[in-house]
Amino acid sequence: MSLEIFFSILRTPLIRSLTLFDVAFMKTSGSTFTHWLHLATRGKVVKRSLKVASIVGTILVMINQLDVFLSGQLAVGNYIQILLTYCVPYCVSTYASVDTMMNLENK
């Protein structure tokens, strides 16, 4: 698939409505992106996201990697998967918190 087709898919109305997509590709103004990062690094947001990631990440690791743990055959690839498994709920929780705070600011 060419990059042109890929980016045309990303410009569909459903995808364009996602605020995180706009932030990730810096389609918002610099001040909005800076504000988003400022909110995302606030102590309460980081603390909440770490709690969510530790609980949800552990559950997901047990679901996806329990057989590898029990067999004792952890490889480097498994460690990378485990790290990413914790990163996903952290990012989702951070996004949800920042999105809520920004929506409350705009009301």
C-alpha angles and dihedrals in degrees: 000000000000122000090244091060091043093054092044088057090050090054094061114122093252095052095040090056091064109101093201090058090055092047094046092054093038094238088144122079118279093250092054091049091048090049090050091052091046091054092044092056097048113123096243093049093048092046093049092046092049090052092050092045093049094051101037093036092053092050091049093047090052091049094047104031107027093105091052091049092050093048092047093228102127112160131185090264090058092054090052091049091049092050091050090047089061094043095058098061089041091056094044092050092047092049092049092049095047093044090052092048092049092048090051090050091052095053 
